[in-house]
């Protein structure tokens, strides 16, 4: 959960920057609920954020702090397609009030819903180099 918090704070900063870059195109005004482009834009930015880290080393800043990597079940780097599937499944997990994350407690392999759906998982990395 600490890794999720680390990543959330970094993502929040990225989303603030992404919003600041987009505001001039909206005359500096706040976005309204009728502007569907804005939440879609933030979702794409969020996916690119996680997807890039997952496909380039398997670690976000939060995962790196805790020596955890996102890999396929056979411990290989994930592709952009798997990153997209994992991202969408993680969104589903959050939309179901976090039940996809709580699932780890009862799963025999300690996998979340998005681990199962994307056939990826979190692996603890050793500190040895």
N, CA, C and O atoms as CSV, one atom per row, in Angstrom:
chain,resi,resn,atom,element,x,y,z
A,1,UNK,N,N,0.815,-1.198,0.000
A,1,UNK,CA,C,0.000,0.000,0.000
A,1,UNK,C,C,0.863,1.268,0.000
A,1,UNK,O,O,0.470,2.297,-0.550
A,2,UNK,N,N,2.045,1.179,0.624
A,2,UNK,CA,C,2.937,2.343,0.636
A,2,UNK,C,C,3.394,2.682,-0.780
A,2,UNK,O,O,3.503,3.857,-1.131
A,3,UNK,N,N,3.662,1.665,-1.593
A,3,UNK,CA,C,4.073,1.900,-2.978
A,3,UNK,C,C,2.955,2.590,-3.751
A,3,UNK,O,O,3.217,3.470,-4.570
A,4,UNK,N,N,1.705,2.192,-3.494
A,4,UNK,CA,C,0.562,2.825,-4.155
A,4,UNK,C,C,0.490,4.299,-3.769
A,4,UNK,O,O,0.226,5.151,-4.616
A,5,UNK,N,N,0.723,4.600,-2.497
A,5,UNK,CA,C,0.688,5.995,-2.039
A,5,UNK,C,C,1.814,6.808,-2.694
A,5,UNK,O,O,1.578,7.925,-3.155
A,6,UNK,N,N,3.017,6.265,-2.739
A,6,UNK,CA,C,4.138,6.954,-3.397
A,6,UNK,C,C,3.769,7.275,-4.842
A,6,UNK,O,O,3.917,8.407,-5.303
A,7,UNK,N,N,3.284,6.251,-5.543
A,7,UNK,CA,C,2.956,6.424,-6.961
A,7,UNK,C,C,1.805,7.392,-7.162
A,7,UNK,O,O,1.796,8.158,-8.126
A,8,UNK,N,N,0.834,7.364,-6.258
A,8,UNK,CA,C,-0.296,8.279,-6.359
A,8,UNK,C,C,0.182,9.728,-6.260
A,8,UNK,O,O,-0.266,10.583,-7.024
A,9,UNK,N,N,1.084,10.002,-5.328
A,9,UNK,CA,C,1.583,11.374,-5.170
A,9,UNK,C,C,2.352,11.834,-6.409
A,9,UNK,O,O,2.204,12.976,-6.844
A,10,UNK,N,N,3.161,10.957,-6.969
A,10,UNK,CA,C,3.892,11.302,-8.190
A,10,UNK,C,C,2.927,11.490,-9.365
A,10,UNK,O,O,3.064,12.434,-10.143
A,11,UNK,N,N,1.952,10.586,-9.487
A,11,UNK,CA,C,0.955,10.716,-10.558
A,11,UNK,C,C,0.173,12.010,-10.410
A,11,UNK,O,O,-0.110,12.676,-11.406
A,12,UNK,N,N,-0.177,12.374,-9.193
A,12,UNK,CA,C,-0.907,13.613,-8.948
A,12,UNK,C,C,-0.121,14.812,-9.473
A,12,UNK,O,O,-0.693,15.705,-10.097
A,13,UNK,N,N,1.180,14.835,-9.224
A,13,UNK,CA,C,2.027,15.922,-9.731
A,13,UNK,C,C,2.034,15.925,-11.258
A,13,UNK,O,O,1.963,16.988,-11.875
A,14,UNK,N,N,2.119,14.747,-11.868
A,14,UNK,CA,C,2.102,14.643,-13.332
A,14,UNK,C,C,0.766,15.145,-13.880
A,14,UNK,O,O,0.739,15.837,-14.898
A,15,UNK,N,N,-0.334,14.807,-13.221
A,15,UNK,CA,C,-1.657,15.249,-13.678
A,15,UNK,C,C,-1.834,16.758,-13.524
A,15,UNK,O,O,-2.490,17.393,-14.351
A,16,UNK,N,N,-1.252,17.337,-12.469
A,16,UNK,CA,C,-1.282,18.798,-12.324
A,16,UNK,C,C,-0.540,19.449,-13.489
A,16,UNK,O,O,-1.022,20.419,-14.075
A,17,UNK,N,N,0.634,18.912,-13.823
A,17,UNK,CA,C,1.401,19.447,-14.946
A,17,UNK,C,C,0.635,19.281,-16.258
A,17,UNK,O,O,0.582,20.204,-17.071
A,18,UNK,N,N,0.044,18.108,-16.460
A,18,UNK,CA,C,-0.729,17.858,-17.685
A,18,UNK,C,C,-1.900,18.827,-17.797
A,18,UNK,O,O,-2.223,19.299,-18.887
A,19,UNK,N,N,-2.529,19.119,-16.669
A,19,UNK,CA,C,-3.648,20.071,-16.661
A,19,UNK,C,C,-3.140,21.481,-16.964
A,19,UNK,O,O,-3.761,22.217,-17.731
A,20,UNK,N,N,-2.021,21.850,-16.366
A,20,UNK,CA,C,-1.460,23.185,-16.610
A,20,UNK,C,C,-1.126,23.375,-18.091
A,20,UNK,O,O,-1.303,24.464,-18.637
A,21,UNK,N,N,-0.642,22.314,-18.733
A,21,UNK,CA,C,-0.322,22.406,-20.162
A,21,UNK,C,C,-1.571,22.543,-21.027
A,21,UNK,O,O,-1.519,23.109,-22.119
A,22,UNK,N,N,-2.687,22.028,-20.537
A,22,UNK,CA,C,-3.934,22.041,-21.312
A,22,UNK,C,C,-4.775,23.294,-21.068
A,22,UNK,O,O,-5.578,23.668,-21.922
A,23,UNK,N,N,-4.605,23.945,-19.919
A,23,UNK,CA,C,-5.440,25.106,-19.573
A,23,UNK,C,C,-5.428,26.231,-20.602
A,23,UNK,O,O,-6.483,26.816,-20.852
A,24,UNK,N,N,-4.292,26.565,-21.211
A,24,UNK,CA,C,-4.335,27.642,-22.208
A,24,UNK,C,C,-5.290,27.352,-23.376
A,24,UNK,O,O,-5.807,28.277,-24.003
A,25,UNK,N,N,-5.517,26.077,-23.660
A,25,UNK,CA,C,-6.426,25.709,-24.747
A,25,UNK,C,C,-7.889,25.791,-24.323
A,25,UNK,O,O,-8.793,25.625,-25.142
A,26,UNK,N,N,-8.113,26.049,-23.032
A,26,UNK,CA,C,-9.476,26.212,-22.507
A,26,UNK,C,C,-9.648,27.635,-21.967
A,26,UNK,O,O,-10.443,27.873,-21.058
A,27,UNK,N,N,-8.900,28.563,-22.532
A,27,UNK,CA,C,-8.931,29.981,-22.157
A,27,UNK,C,C,-8.619,30.179,-20.678
A,27,UNK,O,O,-9.081,31.145,-20.071
A,28,UNK,N,N,-7.835,29.266,-20.091
A,28,UNK,CA,C,-7.449,29.389,-18.690
A,28,UNK,C,C,-8.564,29.077,-17.714
A,28,UNK,O,O,-8.396,29.246,-16.507
A,29,UNK,N,N,-9.692,28.629,-18.218
A,29,UNK,CA,C,-10.860,28.322,-17.371
A,29,UNK,C,C,-10.822,26.871,-16.904
A,29,UNK,O,O,-10.191,26.016,-17.526
A,30,UNK,N,N,-11.511,26.614,-15.799
A,30,UNK,CA,C,-11.636,25.241,-15.290
A,30,UNK,C,C,-12.451,24.415,-16.286
A,30,UNK,O,O,-13.308,24.939,-16.997
A,31,UNK,N,N,-12.169,23.136,-16.320
A,31,UNK,CA,C,-12.914,22.237,-17.207
A,31,UNK,C,C,-14.252,21.903,-16.574
A,31,UNK,O,O,-14.359,21.775,-15.355
A,32,UNK,N,N,-15.268,21.763,-17.406
A,32,UNK,CA,C,-16.606,21.453,-16.915
A,32,UNK,C,C,-16.933,19.982,-17.160
A,32,UNK,O,O,-16.238,19.296,-17.909
A,33,UNK,N,N,-17.990,19.513,-16.527
A,33,UNK,CA,C,-18.397,18.112,-16.683
A,33,UNK,C,C,-18.866,17.808,-18.104
A,33,UNK,O,O,-18.913,16.641,-18.496
A,34,UNK,N,N,-19.207,18.817,-18.871
A,34,UNK,CA,C,-19.639,18.582,-20.250
A,34,UNK,C,C,-18.450,18.396,-21.204
A,34,UNK,O,O,-18.632,18.005,-22.357
A,35,UNK,N,N,-17.246,18.674,-20.721
A,35,UNK,CA,C,-16.047,18.523,-21.550
A,35,UNK,C,C,-15.450,17.133,-21.303
A,35,UNK,O,O,-14.548,16.976,-20.479
A,36,UNK,N,N,-15.955,16.140,-22.014
A,36,UNK,CA,C,-15.560,14.748,-21.824
A,36,UNK,C,C,-14.093,14.521,-22.160
A,36,UNK,O,O,-13.489,13.563,-21.677
A,37,UNK,N,N,-13.518,15.383,-22.977
A,37,UNK,CA,C,-12.118,15.228,-23.371
A,37,UNK,C,C,-11.184,15.251,-22.158
A,37,UNK,O,O,-10.204,14.507,-22.120
A,38,UNK,N,N,-11.477,16.090,-21.179
A,38,UNK,CA,C,-10.564,16.262,-20.049
A,38,UNK,C,C,-10.358,14.978,-19.234
A,38,UNK,O,O,-9.206,14.602,-19.013
A,39,UNK,N,N,-11.404,14.289,-18.777
A,39,UNK,CA,C,-11.147,13.037,-18.044
A,39,UNK,C,C,-10.507,11.961,-18.921
A,39,UNK,O,O,-9.723,11.149,-18.429
A,40,UNK,N,N,-10.834,11.949,-20.211
A,40,UNK,CA,C,-10.201,10.996,-21.126
A,40,UNK,C,C,-8.709,11.324,-21.236
A,40,UNK,O,O,-7.868,10.426,-21.198
A,41,UNK,N,N,-8.390,12.592,-21.370
A,41,UNK,CA,C,-7.003,13.060,-21.435
A,41,UNK,C,C,-6.227,12.641,-20.180
A,41,UNK,O,O,-5.115,12.122,-20.283
A,42,UNK,N,N,-6.811,12.867,-18.996
A,42,UNK,CA,C,-6.136,12.488,-17.749
A,42,UNK,C,C,-5.979,10.975,-17.634
A,42,UNK,O,O,-4.987,10.499,-17.082
A,43,UNK,N,N,-6.932,10.223,-18.142
A,43,UNK,CA,C,-6.822,8.761,-18.130
A,43,UNK,C,C,-5.683,8.297,-19.024
A,43,UNK,O,O,-4.934,7.389,-18.666
A,44,UNK,N,N,-5.557,8.922,-20.187
A,44,UNK,CA,C,-4.464,8.575,-21.102
A,44,UNK,C,C,-3.116,8.919,-20.467
A,44,UNK,O,O,-2.176,8.128,-20.537
A,45,UNK,N,N,-3.022,10.085,-19.854
A,45,UNK,CA,C,-1.784,10.488,-19.172
A,45,UNK,C,C,-1.454,9.481,-18.065
A,45,UNK,O,O,-0.297,9.089,-17.906
A,46,UNK,N,N,-2.454,9.070,-17.310
A,46,UNK,CA,C,-2.244,8.100,-16.222
A,46,UNK,C,C,-1.751,6.767,-16.771
A,46,UNK,O,O,-0.832,6.163,-16.218
A,47,UNK,N,N,-2.366,6.310,-17.859
A,47,UNK,CA,C,-1.923,5.047,-18.459
A,47,UNK,C,C,-0.485,5.150,-18.959
A,47,UNK,O,O,0.317,4.245,-18.729
A,48,UNK,N,N,-0.159,6.238,-19.638
A,48,UNK,CA,C,1.204,6.411,-20.154
A,48,UNK,C,C,2.205,6.446,-18.993
A,48,UNK,O,O,3.294,5.881,-19.093
A,49,UNK,N,N,1.838,7.100,-17.910
A,49,UNK,CA,C,2.699,7.154,-16.722
A,49,UNK,C,C,3.013,5.745,-16.217
A,49,UNK,O,O,4.178,5.363,-16.110
A,50,UNK,N,N,1.964,4.975,-15.908
A,50,UNK,CA,C,2.178,3.619,-15.390
A,50,UNK,C,C,2.762,2.702,-16.460
A,50,UNK,O,O,3.690,1.939,-16.189
A,51,UNK,N,N,2.227,2.776,-17.658
A,51,UNK,CA,C,2.682,1.905,-18.736
A,51,UNK,C,C,4.153,2.065,-19.045
A,51,UNK,O,O,4.856,1.079,-19.267
A,52,UNK,N,N,4.627,3.303,-19.060
A,52,UNK,CA,C,6.036,3.527,-19.362
A,52,UNK,C,C,6.923,2.891,-18.294
A,52,UNK,O,O,7.891,2.204,-18.618
A,53,UNK,N,N,6.596,3.118,-17.030
A,53,UNK,CA,C,7.395,2.531,-15.956
A,53,UNK,C,C,7.333,1.001,-15.984
A,53,UNK,O,O,8.356,0.335,-15.827
A,54,UNK,N,N,6.142,0.450,-16.181
A,54,UNK,CA,C,5.991,-1.008,-16.175
A,54,UNK,C,C,6.721,-1.663,-17.337
A,54,UNK,O,O,7.268,-2.756,-17.187
A,55,UNK,N,N,6.735,-1.007,-18.494
A,55,UNK,CA,C,7.386,-1.607,-19.661
A,55,UNK,C,C,8.870,-1.269,-19.748
A,55,UNK,O,O,9.582,-1.857,-20.562
A,56,UNK,N,N,9.344,-0.353,-18.946
A,56,UNK,CA,C,10.762,0.048,-18.932
A,56,UNK,C,C,11.349,-0.220,-17.550
A,56,UNK,O,O,11.626,0.707,-16.789
A,57,UNK,N,N,11.529,-1.472,-17.245
A,57,UNK,CA,C,12.146,-1.841,-15.975
A,57,UNK,C,C,11.184,-2.426,-14.966
A,57,UNK,O,O,11.614,-3.001,-13.966
A,58,UNK,N,N,9.891,-2.290,-15.206
A,58,UNK,CA,C,8.895,-2.915,-14.338
A,58,UNK,C,C,8.670,-2.230,-13.004
A,58,UNK,O,O,7.994,-2.781,-12.136
A,59,UNK,N,N,9.225,-1.033,-12.823
A,59,UNK,CA,C,9.110,-0.367,-11.531
A,59,UNK,C,C,8.743,1.104,-11.665
A,59,UNK,O,O,9.379,1.857,-12.403
A,60,UNK,N,N,7.715,1.493,-10.943
A,60,UNK,CA,C,7.431,2.907,-10.742
A,60,UNK,C,C,8.323,3.360,-9.588
A,60,UNK,O,O,9.044,2.545,-9.014
A,61,UNK,N,N,8.285,4.621,-9.246
A,61,UNK,CA,C,9.087,5.113,-8.128
A,61,UNK,C,C,8.694,4.400,-6.828
A,61,UNK,O,O,9.559,4.018,-6.040
A,62,UNK,N,N,7.403,4.225,-6.613
A,62,UNK,CA,C,6.935,3.543,-5.409
A,62,UNK,C,C,7.372,2.090,-5.357
A,62,UNK,O,O,7.781,1.598,-4.305
A,63,UNK,N,N,7.288,1.405,-6.484
A,63,UNK,CA,C,7.722,0.006,-6.531
A,63,UNK,C,C,9.226,-0.101,-6.310
A,63,UNK,O,O,9.697,-1.025,-5.648
A,64,UNK,N,N,9.975,0.840,-6.862
A,64,UNK,CA,C,11.434,0.824,-6.687
A,64,UNK,C,C,11.804,1.016,-5.217
A,64,UNK,O,O,12.734,0.377,-4.725
A,65,UNK,N,N,11.089,1.886,-4.520
A,65,UNK,CA,C,11.380,2.135,-3.097
A,65,UNK,C,C,11.210,0.870,-2.260
A,65,UNK,O,O,11.878,0.702,-1.240
A,66,UNK,N,N,10.327,-0.006,-2.688
A,66,UNK,CA,C,10.055,-1.235,-1.935
A,66,UNK,C,C,10.636,-2.474,-2.612
A,66,UNK,O,O,10.306,-3.596,-2.228
A,67,UNK,N,N,11.495,-2.287,-3.613
A,67,UNK,CA,C,12.148,-3.403,-4.333
A,67,UNK,C,C,11.140,-4.389,-4.912
A,67,UNK,O,O,11.288,-5.603,-4.772
A,68,UNK,N,N,10.120,-3.851,-5.560
A,68,UNK,CA,C,9.076,-4.665,-6.178
A,68,UNK,C,C,9.074,-4.382,-7.675
A,68,UNK,O,O,9.302,-3.247,-8.095
A,69,UNK,N,N,8.815,-5.418,-8.485
A,69,UNK,CA,C,8.705,-5.256,-9.936
A,69,UNK,C,C,7.401,-5.845,-10.437
A,69,UNK,O,O,6.900,-6.829,-9.893
A,70,UNK,N,N,6.850,-5.228,-11.488
A,70,UNK,CA,C,5.714,-5.789,-12.207
A,70,UNK,C,C,6.275,-6.583,-13.372
A,70,UNK,O,O,6.973,-6.036,-14.226
A,71,UNK,N,N,5.969,-7.884,-13.407
A,71,UNK,CA,C,6.451,-8.772,-14.456
A,71,UNK,C,C,5.338,-9.722,-14.858
A,71,UNK,O,O,4.306,-9.806,-14.192
A,72,UNK,N,N,5.557,-10.438,-15.955
A,72,UNK,CA,C,4.611,-11.496,-16.324
A,72,UNK,C,C,4.727,-12.603,-15.274
A,72,UNK,O,O,5.647,-12.595,-14.457
A,73,UNK,N,N,3.806,-13.540,-15.299
A,73,UNK,CA,C,3.835,-14.617,-14.313
A,73,UNK,C,C,5.102,-15.461,-14.405
A,73,UNK,O,O,5.514,-16.070,-13.418
A,74,UNK,N,N,5.728,-15.501,-15.592
A,74,UNK,CA,C,6.999,-16.218,-15.716
A,74,UNK,C,C,8.200,-15.259,-15.551
A,74,UNK,O,O,9.312,-15.549,-15.991
A,75,UNK,N,N,7.936,-14.122,-14.909
A,75,UNK,CA,C,8.929,-13.126,-14.510
A,75,UNK,C,C,9.715,-12.515,-15.671
A,75,UNK,O,O,10.930,-12.328,-15.593
A,76,UNK,N,N,8.993,-12.210,-16.742
A,76,UNK,CA,C,9.574,-11.502,-17.883
A,76,UNK,C,C,8.965,-10.091,-17.925
A,76,UNK,O,O,7.885,-9.870,-17.378
A,77,UNK,N,N,9.649,-9.143,-18.569
A,77,UNK,CA,C,9.097,-7.780,-18.684
A,77,UNK,C,C,7.738,-7.797,-19.396
A,77,UNK,O,O,7.485,-8.646,-20.250
A,78,UNK,N,N,6.875,-6.853,-19.034
A,78,UNK,CA,C,5.547,-6.826,-19.653
A,78,UNK,C,C,5.545,-5.922,-20.883
A,78,UNK,O,O,6.354,-5.002,-21.002
A,79,UNK,N,N,4.630,-6.205,-21.777
A,79,UNK,CA,C,4.461,-5.422,-23.008
A,79,UNK,C,C,3.472,-4.284,-22.748
A,79,UNK,O,O,2.833,-4.219,-21.698
A,80,UNK,N,N,3.366,-3.396,-23.726
A,80,UNK,CA,C,2.388,-2.311,-23.626
A,80,UNK,C,C,0.963,-2.872,-23.587
A,80,UNK,O,O,0.099,-2.316,-22.909
A,81,UNK,N,N,0.716,-3.969,-24.311
A,81,UNK,CA,C,-0.615,-4.578,-24.305
A,81,UNK,C,C,-0.960,-5.092,-22.910
A,81,UNK,O,O,-2.073,-4.879,-22.429
A,82,UNK,N,N,-0.013,-5.768,-22.256
A,82,UNK,CA,C,-0.250,-6.251,-20.899
A,82,UNK,C,C,-0.367,-5.087,-19.920
A,82,UNK,O,O,-1.161,-5.136,-18.981
A,83,UNK,N,N,0.427,-4.041,-20.144
A,83,UNK,CA,C,0.340,-2.851,-19.284
A,83,UNK,C,C,-1.051,-2.230,-19.389
A,83,UNK,O,O,-1.628,-1.813,-18.385
A,84,UNK,N,N,-1.589,-2.168,-20.616
A,84,UNK,CA,C,-2.935,-1.614,-20.806
A,84,UNK,C,C,-3.980,-2.485,-20.105
A,84,UNK,O,O,-4.872,-1.968,-19.431
A,85,UNK,N,N,-3.871,-3.790,-20.263
A,85,UNK,CA,C,-4.803,-4.704,-19.617
A,85,UNK,C,C,-4.707,-4.584,-18.099
A,85,UNK,O,O,-5.730,-4.558,-17.416
A,86,UNK,N,N,-3.493,-4.511,-17.566
A,86,UNK,CA,C,-3.299,-4.368,-16.122
A,86,UNK,C,C,-3.881,-3.040,-15.632
A,86,UNK,O,O,-4.539,-2.998,-14.592
A,87,UNK,N,N,-3.641,-1.960,-16.374
A,87,UNK,CA,C,-4.148,-0.644,-16.000
A,87,UNK,C,C,-5.679,-0.632,-15.961
A,87,UNK,O,O,-6.276,-0.150,-14.998
A,88,UNK,N,N,-6.305,-1.162,-17.007
A,88,UNK,CA,C,-7.771,-1.177,-17.066
A,88,UNK,C,C,-8.360,-2.056,-15.957
A,88,UNK,O,O,-9.371,-1.703,-15.351
A,89,UNK,N,N,-7.723,-3.200,-15.698
A,89,UNK,CA,C,-8.203,-4.091,-14.638
A,89,UNK,C,C,-8.014,-3.447,-13.262
A,89,UNK,O,O,-8.843,-3.633,-12.371
A,90,UNK,N,N,-6.925,-2.691,-13.088
A,90,UNK,CA,C,-6.711,-1.987,-11.822
A,90,UNK,C,C,-7.779,-0.907,-11.627
A,90,UNK,O,O,-8.254,-0.693,-10.511
A,91,UNK,N,N,-8.154,-0.232,-12.714
A,91,UNK,CA,C,-9.254,0.739,-12.621
A,91,UNK,C,C,-10.540,0.054,-12.176
A,91,UNK,O,O,-11.268,0.572,-11.330
A,92,UNK,N,N,-10.810,-1.103,-12.744
A,92,UNK,CA,C,-11.982,-1.883,-12.338
A,92,UNK,C,C,-11.891,-2.234,-10.859
A,92,UNK,O,O,-12.884,-2.151,-10.136
A,93,UNK,N,N,-10.704,-2.626,-10.410
A,93,UNK,CA,C,-10.505,-2.950,-8.996
A,93,UNK,C,C,-10.834,-1.763,-8.103
A,93,UNK,O,O,-11.479,-1.927,-7.067
A,94,UNK,N,N,-10.394,-0.565,-8.495
A,94,UNK,CA,C,-10.688,0.635,-7.711
A,94,UNK,C,C,-12.173,0.985,-7.776
A,94,UNK,O,O,-12.765,1.375,-6.770
A,95,UNK,N,N,-12.776,0.846,-8.956
A,95,UNK,CA,C,-14.196,1.173,-9.099
A,95,UNK,C,C,-15.090,0.259,-8.265
A,95,UNK,O,O,-16.211,0.628,-7.915
A,96,UNK,N,N,-14.597,-0.912,-7.957
A,96,UNK,CA,C,-15.338,-1.855,-7.109
A,96,UNK,C,C,-14.935,-1.657,-5.645
A,96,UNK,O,O,-14.854,-2.612,-4.873
A,97,UNK,N,N,-14.685,-0.394,-5.284
A,97,UNK,CA,C,-14.355,0.002,-3.915
A,97,UNK,C,C,-13.087,-0.672,-3.390
A,97,UNK,O,O,-12.971,-0.944,-2.195
A,98,UNK,N,N,-12.139,-0.938,-4.290
A,98,UNK,CA,C,-10.864,-1.522,-3.897
A,98,UNK,C,C,-10.890,-3.021,-3.663
A,98,UNK,O,O,-9.906,-3.593,-3.195
A,99,UNK,N,N,-12.010,-3.665,-3.985
A,99,UNK,CA,C,-12.117,-5.101,-3.734
A,99,UNK,C,C,-11.080,-5.909,-4.503
A,99,UNK,O,O,-10.641,-6.959,-4.036
A,100,UNK,N,N,-10.691,-5.433,-5.666
A,100,UNK,CA,C,-9.672,-6.127,-6.443
A,100,UNK,C,C,-8.325,-6.157,-5.746
A,100,UNK,O,O,-7.527,-7.070,-5.955
A,101,UNK,N,N,-8.077,-5.153,-4.914
A,101,UNK,CA,C,-6.838,-5.111,-4.144
A,101,UNK,C,C,-6.965,-5.946,-2.873
A,101,UNK,O,O,-6.018,-6.623,-2.472
A,102,UNK,N,N,-8.126,-5.897,-2.246
A,102,UNK,CA,C,-8.382,-6.679,-1.034
A,102,UNK,C,C,-8.330,-8.176,-1.337
A,102,UNK,O,O,-8.041,-8.987,-0.457
A,103,UNK,N,N,-8.610,-8.526,-2.576
A,103,UNK,CA,C,-8.602,-9.928,-3.009
A,103,UNK,C,C,-7.275,-10.614,-2.671
A,103,UNK,O,O,-7.238,-11.827,-2.465
A,104,UNK,N,N,-6.208,-9.853,-2.615
A,104,UNK,CA,C,-4.877,-10.382,-2.299
A,104,UNK,C,C,-4.901,-11.156,-0.977
A,104,UNK,O,O,-4.188,-12.148,-0.825
A,105,UNK,N,N,-5.705,-10.711,-0.042
A,105,UNK,CA,C,-5.762,-11.320,1.287
A,105,UNK,C,C,-6.277,-12.756,1.228
A,105,UNK,O,O,-5.832,-13.607,1.999
A,106,UNK,N,N,-7.221,-13.033,0.308
A,106,UNK,CA,C,-7.808,-14.376,0.261
A,106,UNK,C,C,-7.273,-15.244,-0.872
A,106,UNK,O,O,-7.520,-16.450,-0.889
A,107,UNK,N,N,-6.549,-14.657,-1.814
A,107,UNK,CA,C,-6.022,-15.416,-2.947
A,107,UNK,C,C,-4.831,-16.265,-2.507
A,107,UNK,O,O,-3.946,-15.785,-1.800
A,108,UNK,N,N,-4.815,-17.518,-2.926
A,108,UNK,CA,C,-3.728,-18.418,-2.497
A,108,UNK,C,C,-2.359,-17.970,-2.996
A,108,UNK,O,O,-1.353,-18.235,-2.337
A,109,UNK,N,N,-2.296,-17.294,-4.149
A,109,UNK,CA,C,-1.027,-16.785,-4.689
A,109,UNK,C,C,-0.783,-15.322,-4.346
A,109,UNK,O,O,0.228,-14.748,-4.750
A,110,UNK,N,N,-1.708,-14.718,-3.601
A,110,UNK,CA,C,-1.621,-13.297,-3.227
A,110,UNK,C,C,-1.694,-12.379,-4.437
A,110,UNK,O,O,-1.023,-11.348,-4.482
A,111,UNK,N,N,-2.516,-12.756,-5.427
A,111,UNK,CA,C,-2.705,-11.950,-6.635
A,111,UNK,C,C,-3.970,-11.109,-6.514
A,111,UNK,O,O,-4.975,-11.548,-5.955
A,112,UNK,N,N,-3.901,-9.899,-7.046
A,112,UNK,CA,C,-5.071,-9.025,-7.130
A,112,UNK,C,C,-5.874,-9.391,-8.379
A,112,UNK,O,O,-5.454,-10.234,-9.171
A,113,UNK,N,N,-7.029,-8.752,-8.545
A,113,UNK,CA,C,-7.822,-8.993,-9.754
A,113,UNK,C,C,-7.024,-8.635,-10.996
A,113,UNK,O,O,-7.035,-9.375,-11.980
A,114,UNK,N,N,-6.328,-7.495,-10.952
A,114,UNK,CA,C,-5.592,-7.076,-12.149
A,114,UNK,C,C,-4.392,-7.970,-12.415
A,114,UNK,O,O,-3.952,-8.073,-13.560
A,115,UNK,N,N,-3.851,-8.617,-11.392
A,115,UNK,CA,C,-2.811,-9.620,-11.625
A,115,UNK,C,C,-3.403,-10.790,-12.414
A,115,UNK,O,O,-2.833,-11.239,-13.408
A,116,UNK,N,N,-4.552,-11.269,-11.952
A,116,UNK,CA,C,-5.205,-12.405,-12.620
A,116,UNK,C,C,-5.605,-12.057,-14.060
A,116,UNK,O,O,-5.337,-12.819,-14.988
A,117,UNK,N,N,-6.243,-10.906,-14.229
A,117,UNK,CA,C,-6.754,-10.537,-15.554
A,117,UNK,C,C,-5.651,-10.254,-16.569
A,117,UNK,O,O,-5.817,-10.540,-17.755
A,118,UNK,N,N,-4.541,-9.703,-16.124
A,118,UNK,CA,C,-3.456,-9.365,-17.052
A,118,UNK,C,C,-2.346,-10.416,-17.092
A,118,UNK,O,O,-1.414,-10.317,-17.890
A,119,UNK,N,N,-2.456,-11.416,-16.231
A,119,UNK,CA,C,-1.420,-12.465,-16.138
A,119,UNK,C,C,-0.047,-11.849,-15.850
A,119,UNK,O,O,0.974,-12.261,-16.400
A,120,UNK,N,N,-0.067,-10.845,-14.967
A,120,UNK,CA,C,1.146,-10.213,-14.462
A,120,UNK,C,C,1.079,-10.275,-12.948
A,120,UNK,O,O,0.046,-10.636,-12.384
A,121,UNK,N,N,2.171,-9.928,-12.287
A,121,UNK,CA,C,2.175,-9.930,-10.828
A,121,UNK,C,C,3.318,-9.063,-10.321
A,121,UNK,O,O,4.208,-8.661,-11.070
A,122,UNK,N,N,3.259,-8.793,-9.031
A,122,UNK,CA,C,4.329,-8.061,-8.355
A,122,UNK,C,C,5.293,-9.073,-7.768
A,122,UNK,O,O,4.880,-10.036,-7.121
A,123,UNK,N,N,6.583,-8.851,-7.997
A,123,UNK,CA,C,7.624,-9.746,-7.485
A,123,UNK,C,C,8.610,-8.947,-6.660
A,123,UNK,O,O,9.065,-7.884,-7.081
A,124,UNK,N,N,8.938,-9.458,-5.487
A,124,UNK,CA,C,9.942,-8.844,-4.635
A,124,UNK,C,C,11.319,-9.134,-5.233
A,124,UNK,O,O,11.652,-10.281,-5.532
A,125,UNK,N,N,12.110,-8.074,-5.402
A,125,UNK,CA,C,13.443,-8.214,-5.988
A,125,UNK,C,C,14.475,-8.234,-4.875
A,125,UNK,O,O,14.329,-7.532,-3.875
A,126,UNK,N,N,15.514,-9.034,-5.045
A,126,UNK,CA,C,16.584,-9.062,-4.048
A,126,UNK,C,C,17.442,-7.810,-4.188
A,126,UNK,O,O,17.492,-7.197,-5.255
A,127,UNK,N,N,18.107,-7.441,-3.117
A,127,UNK,CA,C,18.973,-6.264,-3.125
A,127,UNK,C,C,20.342,-6.568,-3.712
A,127,UNK,O,O,21.116,-5.649,-3.981
A,128,UNK,N,N,20.649,-7.834,-3.912
A,128,UNK,CA,C,21.965,-8.200,-4.442
A,128,UNK,C,C,22.103,-7.748,-5.894
A,128,UNK,O,O,21.148,-7.805,-6.669
A,129,UNK,N,N,23.287,-7.304,-6.242
A,129,UNK,CA,C,23.513,-6.840,-7.619
A,129,UNK,C,C,24.397,-7.791,-8.363
A,129,UNK,O,O,24.697,-7.566,-9.535
